[in-house]
Amino acid sequence: MDVTTSPVSSRDARTGEVRELPVREAAPAALHDVADRAAAAAPDLAAWPRARRAELLIALADALDADRDALVAEADRETALGPTRLGGELTRTAYQLRTFARVVLDGGYLEATIDHAGDTPMGPRPDLRRMLVPLGPVAVYAASNFPFAFSVLGGDTASALAAGNPVVVKAHPGHPATSERVARLAERAIAAVGAPAGTFALVHGFDAGVALVSHPAIRAAGFTGSLTGGRALADAAAARPAPIPFYGELSSINPVLVTPSAARDKADEYGAGLAGSVLQGGGQFCTKPGLVLVPSGADGDRVVEAFGRAIGAAPALPALTAGMAHAYEQGLTARADDAVLRAQGEPADAGSTRPALLEVDAAALTAQLVEECFGPLAVVVRYTDETEAVAVVGHVEGSLTASILTGGADDADLPAARAALAARAGRVLYDGYPTGVAVTWAQHHGGPWPSTNTLHTSVGATAIRRFLRPLAWQQAPEHALPPELRDGAGLVPVRVDGELVLPTA
């Protein structure tokens, strides 16, 4: 790296102690070199058989597991999220990598299609074969709140590598030492399986992150972070001479609807459960429930009382960075002008956040109260009837999740409000809390703007679709075709002349 750039420093989240790392922010020349090496690696990596790609992903998962204790200790020092939470997150990260290995081996993600030459009502048809192929080098912007699962070897990196693309990761400044440790073990694992040089790289620095999305070698980008930062990067991606897809997870308030039956039958259970979801991870999950619709009246009062008791008894919670703690305090203060402060946890020291619960009647709801506040804050909105509940939902922007808490399986209260919530979310939960995203084939972790800026998910098997493009071959000789598109290959699911044909083995 160019010695004129700033050194990278790591901060202890509990003590504030700062230590300088033996790495510097990426200078323009170094960034160009990293991106160019990724571009040079792209054709070779794209040509790898799927089995070798799966081997690479499994090797990365094994490397994480082998260094578990040191990785968790480093991440805990930088984030104060605790060994239990971080250990679980590391397990999830290795599982994500292994899941994508299975996705690659399955081959269904390729959408392989063969239409043989023949006569049609429109005249003769040529032989056409189509499947998804890698885009090229992908820029990944690591998140602050998940130093493993949405960071250096998180879901964006895993799905981009699974698709056959080199990856350049922009480290988050909140956990640079953790990022460096993960990057070094990733580099060793990648080299051990014989992947092309340039398959993976890590860079630091705000300027490097801005420049990365504009570099001509980069063909797509994945981002998890603030609406402001994501919007700026998305605009830069669109303003390039050759625009690229930018997949951003940006802002989400994740509304929750408590039905009248739920308030009547499960007030204490749901009140305590909502508090636990708000407090989890210091309220710094992208799926934290930030807006809770509760019916007016005595039953709803019991929900809010249980909710408030748990929030009021909660200790101050460490923020991921001092800047986030300051932003939370400003957000809470501003919103408290528009609502009643129903409960507040223990006072917070510098760098920590004080949990809080605000309450407002539906008729007095303001635009500020339906905006995400990153941290352990929730706003309760009291509604009198379904018409008022639907009106409240109408003020809510797109979210990753919407949750409906009911009195039981036969609870069909407020159908119009439920439909309105579903129209504003990428995932609808019943009788559960949104802070938890499973890594599965059916998962969707996206939603209408501003939760994400695309229709795609960043979690689960179909996240791979973001980093692929369709390519069709017309009248191609067999040797020019990918193995998966050759007649009778039987390697992956293929739609042949309109009929789905499953693999033979």
ZIFENHU-V216190 format. One record per backbone hydrogen bond with DSSP energy under -0.5 kcal/mol. CO is the residue of the C=O (numbers start at 1). NH is the residue of the N-H. E is the energy in kcal/mol with one decimal. If there is no record, write none. Layout:
[[CO & NH & E] [CO & NH & E]]
This chain:
[[2 & 5 & -1.8] [6 & 25 & -2.9] [8 & 21 & -3.2] [10 & 19 & -2.9] [11 & 13 & -0.5] [12 & 16 & -2.2] [17 & 12 & -3.1] [19 & 10 & -3.1] [21 & 23 & -1.8] [23 & 8 & -2.3] [27 & 31 & -2.6] [28 & 32 & -2.4] [29 & 33 & -1.9] [30 & 34 & -2.3] [31 & 35 & -2.6] [32 & 36 & -2.6] [33 & 37 & -2.2] [34 & 38 & -1.9] [35 & 39 & -2.2] [36 & 40 & -2.1] [37 & 41 & -1.7] [38 & 42 & -1.3] [39 & 43 & -0.6] [41 & 45 & -2.5] [42 & 46 & -2.6] [43 & 47 & -1.4] [44 & 48 & -0.6] [45 & 48 & -1.0] [49 & 52 & -0.8] [49 & 53 & -1.6] [50 & 54 & -2.3] [51 & 55 & -2.0] [52 & 56 & -2.0] [53 & 57 & -2.1] [54 & 58 & -2.3] [55 & 59 & -2.1] [56 & 60 & -1.9] [57 & 61 & -2.0] [58 & 62 & -2.6] [59 & 63 & -1.9] [60 & 64 & -1.9] [61 & 65 & -2.2] [62 & 66 & -2.2] [63 & 67 & -1.1] [64 & 67 & -0.6] [65 & 68 & -1.3] [67 & 71 & -2.4] [68 & 72 & -2.7] [69 & 73 & -2.1] [70 & 74 & -2.2] [71 & 75 & -2.5] [72 & 76 & -2.4] [73 & 77 & -1.9] [74 & 78 & -1.7] [75 & 79 & -1.9] [76 & 80 & -2.4] [77 & 13 & -2.9] [82 & 86 & -2.4] [83 & 87 & -2.8] [84 & 88 & -2.1] [85 & 89 & -2.0] [86 & 90 & -2.5] [87 & 91 & -2.1] [88 & 92 & -2.2] [89 & 93 & -2.2] [90 & 94 & -2.3] [91 & 95 & -2.3] [92 & 96 & -2.6] [93 & 97 & -1.8] [94 & 98 & -2.1] [95 & 99 & -2.7] [96 & 100 & -2.4] [97 & 101 & -1.4] [98 & 102 & -1.7] [99 & 103 & -2.1] [100 & 104 & -2.4] [101 & 105 & -2.1] [102 & 106 & -2.3] [103 & 107 & -1.9] [107 & 110 & -1.6] [108 & 111 & -1.8] [110 & 132 & -2.3] [112 & 495 & -2.1] [113 & 130 & -2.6] [114 & 116 & -0.5] [114 & 497 & -3.4] [115 & 128 & -2.8] [118 & 125 & -3.4] [120 & 123 & -2.4] [123 & 120 & -0.9] [125 & 118 & -1.8] [127 & 475 & -2.4] [128 & 115 & -3.2] [129 & 473 & -3.6] [130 & 113 & -2.5] [131 & 471 & -2.3] [133 & 469 & -2.7] [137 & 219 & -3.3] [137 & 220 & -0.9] [138 & 168 & -2.6] [139 & 222 & -2.5] [140 & 142 & -0.7] [140 & 170 & -3.3] [141 & 224 & -0.9] [146 & 150 & -1.3] [148 & 151 & -1.5] [149 & 155 & -2.1] [150 & 143 & -2.7] [151 & 154 & -1.8] [154 & 158 & -2.9] [155 & 159 & -2.5] [156 & 160 & -2.2] [157 & 161 & -2.7] [158 & 162 & -2.4] [159 & 163 & -1.7] [160 & 164 & -0.5] [160 & 165 & -2.2] [161 & 164 & -1.2] [166 & 138 & -2.5] [167 & 201 & -1.4] [168 & 140 & -2.4] [169 & 171 & -0.7] [169 & 203 & -2.8] [170 & 142 & -2.3] [172 & 175 & -1.4] [173 & 176 & -0.6] [175 & 179 & -2.0] [176 & 180 & -2.5] [177 & 181 & -2.2] [178 & 182 & -2.4] [179 & 183 & -2.7] [180 & 184 & -2.4] [181 & 185 & -1.9] [182 & 186 & -2.2] [183 & 187 & -2.5] [184 & 188 & -1.8] [185 & 189 & -2.2] [186 & 190 & -2.7] [187 & 191 & -2.2] [188 & 192 & -2.1] [189 & 193 & -1.3] [190 & 195 & -2.1] [191 & 194 & -1.3] [196 & 199 & -1.6] [199 & 167 & -2.5] [201 & 169 & -2.9] [203 & 171 & -2.8] [204 & 26 & -2.4] [205 & 209 & -1.9] [206 & 210 & -2.1] [207 & 211 & -2.4] [208 & 212 & -2.3] [209 & 213 & -1.1] [211 & 214 & -0.9] [211 & 215 & -0.7] [212 & 215 & -1.2] [215 & 218 & -1.5] [219 & 245 & -0.7] [220 & 139 & -2.7] [221 & 247 & -3.0] [222 & 141 & -2.9] [223 & 249 & -2.4] [226 & 230 & -2.6] [227 & 231 & -2.4] [228 & 232 & -1.9] [229 & 233 & -2.1] [230 & 234 & -2.7] [231 & 235 & -2.4] [232 & 236 & -1.9] [233 & 237 & -2.5] [234 & 238 & -2.0] [235 & 239 & -1.6] [236 & 240 & -0.6] [237 & 240 & -0.6] [237 & 244 & -1.2] [241 & 243 & -0.5] [245 & 221 & -1.6] [246 & 248 & -0.8] [247 & 223 & -2.7] [248 & 250 & -0.6] [248 & 453 & -1.3] [249 & 225 & -2.3] [253 & 290 & -3.0] [253 & 291 & -0.7] [254 & 291 & -0.5] [255 & 403 & -2.3] [256 & 258 & -0.6] [256 & 293 & -3.6] [257 & 259 & -0.7] [257 & 405 & -2.9] [259 & 263 & -2.4] [260 & 264 & -2.1] [261 & 265 & -2.4] [262 & 266 & -2.8] [263 & 267 & -0.5] [266 & 270 & -2.7] [267 & 271 & -2.4] [268 & 272 & -2.2] [269 & 273 & -2.2] [270 & 274 & -2.6] [271 & 275 & -1.7] [272 & 276 & -2.2] [273 & 277 & -1.9] [274 & 278 & -2.4] [275 & 279 & -2.5] [276 & 280 & -1.3] [279 & 282 & -1.9] [280 & 283 & -1.3] [281 & 284 & -1.0] [283 & 375 & -1.3] [285 & 288 & -1.5] [288 & 290 & -0.8] [290 & 379 & -2.2] [291 & 256 & -2.3] [292 & 294 & -0.6] [292 & 381 & -2.9] [293 & 258 & -2.9] [294 & 383 & -1.7] [297 & 301 & -2.1] [298 & 302 & -1.7] [299 & 303 & -1.4] [300 & 304 & -2.3] [301 & 305 & -2.6] [302 & 306 & -2.2] [303 & 307 & -2.5] [304 & 308 & -3.1] [305 & 309 & -2.4] [306 & 310 & -1.7] [307 & 311 & -2.0] [308 & 312 & -3.2] [309 & 313 & -1.5] [311 & 314 & -1.3] [314 & 346 & -2.4] [317 & 353 & -2.9] [321 & 325 & -1.8] [322 & 326 & -2.1] [323 & 327 & -2.3] [324 & 328 & -2.3] [325 & 329 & -2.1] [326 & 330 & -2.1] [327 & 331 & -2.4] [328 & 332 & -2.9] [329 & 333 & -2.3] [330 & 334 & -2.3] [331 & 335 & -2.2] [332 & 336 & -2.2] [333 & 337 & -0.6] [334 & 337 & -0.8] [335 & 338 & -1.8] [340 & 342 & -1.1] [340 & 359 & -2.3] [343 & 357 & -2.6] [349 & 352 & -2.1] [351 & 319 & -2.4] [353 & 317 & -2.7] [353 & 355 & -0.6] [355 & 345 & -3.0] [356 & 378 & -1.4] [357 & 342 & -2.1] [357 & 343 & -1.6] [358 & 380 & -3.3] [359 & 340 & -2.9] [360 & 382 & -2.3] [361 & 364 & -1.6] [362 & 365 & -1.4] [366 & 370 & -0.6] [367 & 370 & -1.0] [368 & 371 & -1.4] [373 & 375 & -0.8] [375 & 377 & -2.2] [376 & 356 & -2.3] [378 & 358 & -2.5] [379 & 292 & -2.8] [380 & 360 & -2.2] [380 & 382 & -0.5] [381 & 294 & -2.6] [381 & 383 & -0.5] [382 & 362 & -2.5] [383 & 296 & -2.8] [385 & 389 & -2.1] [386 & 390 & -2.9] [387 & 391 & -1.8] [388 & 392 & -2.1] [389 & 393 & -2.3] [390 & 394 & -1.8] [391 & 395 & -0.5] [392 & 395 & -1.8] [393 & 396 & -1.5] [399 & 426 & -1.0] [400 & 427 & -0.7] [402 & 429 & -2.6] [403 & 257 & -3.0] [404 & 406 & -0.6] [404 & 431 & -2.8] [405 & 259 & -2.3] [408 & 411 & -1.9] [410 & 412 & -0.8] [414 & 418 & -2.1] [415 & 419 & -2.3] [416 & 420 & -2.1] [417 & 421 & -2.1] [418 & 422 & -2.3] [419 & 423 & -1.5] [421 & 424 & -1.8] [422 & 425 & -1.1] [424 & 399 & -3.0] [427 & 402 & -2.0] [427 & 429 & -0.5] [429 & 404 & -2.7] [434 & 436 & -2.1] [436 & 438 & -0.5] [438 & 440 & -1.1] [440 & 461 & -1.5] [445 & 458 & -1.1] [447 & 452 & -0.6] [448 & 451 & -2.0] [449 & 398 & -1.6] [450 & 251 & -1.5] [451 & 250 & -2.5] [460 & 463 & -1.9] [461 & 464 & -1.5] [462 & 465 & -1.4] [463 & 466 & -1.3] [464 & 467 & -1.5] [465 & 468 & -1.2] [467 & 135 & -1.5] [469 & 133 & -3.1] [471 & 131 & -1.9] [473 & 129 & -2.2] [477 & 480 & -1.4] [478 & 481 & -1.6] [482 & 485 & -1.9] [483 & 486 & -1.4] [486 & 489 & -2.0] [490 & 504 & -1.3] [490 & 505 & -0.8] [494 & 496 & -0.8] [494 & 501 & -3.4] [495 & 114 & -3.0] [495 & 497 & -0.6] [496 & 499 & -2.2] [499 & 496 & -3.0] [501 & 494 & -2.6]]
